[in-house]
Amino acid sequence: MKVTAPSTPAARSLQEICQAARQANCGECWQQPGKPCTHDPEGDHVARFGRAARWGLITGPELVAVLADFDVFTTATIVKTPGGAS
């Protein structure tokens, strides 16, 4: 029996990761799925990304990529949506 490793999916853009995370409700402000946590600028709380990772909507490496731009953050930190309303 031949065992092969699964192929690695193509990396998603930050905008795609944000859209995937938005499928989860936010654990910080309790915004429902599909709607951004903030509108000016458009973005979502770090808590939503953590929840999305736990639910399998984004991967661990994708979560790390999102958080890499911050020196410090809390669950209330806003991740701005690339190309979103500013």
LODREN-801711 format. One record per atom (N, C-alpha, C): residue in three letters; x negated, y, z negated. Coordinates in steps of 0.05 Angstrom, whole numbers, plus 5000, padded with zeros to 4 digits. Example, Ala and Ser with C-alpha at 12.3 -4.5 7.8 and 13.67 -1.06 7.14 Angstrom:
Ala473648864844 Ala475449104844 Ala473649344844 Ser474349554858 Ser472749794857 Ser474250014843 
//
This chain:
Met498349765000 Met500050005000 Met498250255000 Lys498750425019 Lys497250675021 Lys498550895006 Val497051034988 Val498151254973 Val497051514984 Thr498751694990 Thr497851955000 Thr498952174983 Ala497452394982 Ala498352624967 Ala500352774983 Pro502352894970 Pro504253064984 Pro502953304997 Ser503953385019 Ser502753625032 Ser503353875015 Thr501554065016 Thr501854315002 Thr503554505018 Pro505754605006 Pro507354795021 Pro505955055025 Ala506755195046 Ala505555455052 Ala506155645029 Ala504255815023 Ala504656015001 Ala506856215008 Arg508456284989 Arg510556484994 Arg509556764988 Ser510756955001 Ser510057234996 Ser511257324969 Leu510257544959 Leu511357644934 Leu514257704937 Gln515157814959 Gln517957874964 Gln519657614963 Glu518657394975 Glu520057144974 Glu520157024946 Ile517957054931 Ile517956964903 Ile520057124886 Cys520157384890 Cys522057554876 Cys524957464883 Gln525457414908 Gln528157324916 Gln528857054904 Ala526856874902 Ala527356614890 Ala527956634860 Ala526356814847 Ala526756854818 Ala529456974812 Arg530457134831 Arg533057264827 Arg535357064827 Gln534856814834 Gln536956614833 Gln537656534804 Ala535856614786 Ala536356554757 Ala537556804744 Asn539056764723 Asn539857004708 Asn537557094691 Cys537657344683 Cys535357464667 Cys535757414638 Gly533657314625 Gly533757274596 Gly533257524579 Glu532557744592 Glu532157994578 Glu534658174578 Cys535758214602 Cys538158394604 Cys540658244611 Trp540457984616 Trp542657804623 Trp544057874649 Gln542558004667 Gln543658054694 Gln544257784707 Gln546457774722 Gln547257534735 Gln545457474759 Pro545457224768 Pro543757154791 Pro544557314816 Gly542557374832 Gly543057514857 Gly542857824855 Lys542957934831 Lys542858224828 Lys540358294813 Pro538958514822 Pro536458594809 Pro537058704780 Cys535058684763 Cys535358784736 Cys535359084736 Thr533859214753 Thr533759504755 Thr534159584784 His534959834788 His535459934815 His533660164823 Asp532460304805 Asp530760534812 Asp528260534795 Pro526160384802 Pro525860224827 Pro527259954824 Glu527759824847 Glu528859564846 Glu526859364835 Gly527659204816 Gly525859004805 Gly527158824784 Asp525658644773 Asp526658454754 Asp524758424731 His525858344708 His524258304684 His522558054686 Val520258064673 Val518457824672 Val520057584661 Ala521857634642 Ala523457414631 Ala524957254652 Arg525857394673 Arg527257254695 Arg525357074710 Phe522857154714 Phe520856994728 Phe520156744711 Gly519956784685 Gly519456554667 Gly521656354669 Arg524156444668 Arg526456274670 Arg526456134697 Ala525856274718 Ala525856164745 Ala523755944747 Ala521455984734 Ala519355774734 Ala520255524719 Arg521555564696 Arg522555334681 Arg524655184696 Trp526255314712 Trp528355184728 Trp527355074754 Gly524755114761 Gly523655014785 Gly524255184810 Leu525155424806 Leu525655604829 Leu523155724840 Ile521155764822 Ile518455854831 Ile516455664817 Thr514055644828 Thr512055474816 Thr510355624796 Gly508855474780 Gly507055594761 Gly505055774774 Pro503755684796 Pro501855864809 Pro503156114821 Glu505756094829 Glu507156334838 Glu507656534815 Leu508356424792 Leu508756594768 Leu506056734761 Val503856584761 Val501256704755 Val500656924776 Ala501256884801 Ala500757084822 Ala502357334816 Val504857314807 Val506457544801 Val505257694777 Leu504457554757 Leu503457684732 Leu500557784735 Ala499157704755 Ala496357774759 Ala495858074761 Asp497858224770 Asp497558514774 Asp497758674748 Phe498658544726 Phe498958674701 Phe496658624682 Asp495658834669 Asp493658804648 Asp494958684623 Val497358784617 Val498958684594 Val501858684603 Phe503458514591 Phe506258504598 Phe507858384575 Thr510458434575 Thr512258304556 Thr514558194573 Thr516458064561 Thr518757964576 Thr520458194588 Ala520158434577 Ala521558664587 Ala520158814609 Thr517758744616 Thr516258874638 Thr517758834664 Ile517859044680 Ile519259024706 Ile517258964728 Val517858764744 Val516358694768 Val517958824792 Lys516659014805 Lys517959154827 Lys518158974851 Thr520558974864 Thr520958814888 Thr519658944912 Pro517758814925 Pro516558934949 Pro518658984970 Gly518659224981 Gly520659295001 Gly523359354990 Gly523659354964 Gly526259414951 Gly526659714949 Ala528959784940 Ala529660074937 Ala527760194916 Ser526860434920 Ser525060554901 Ser526160794888 
//
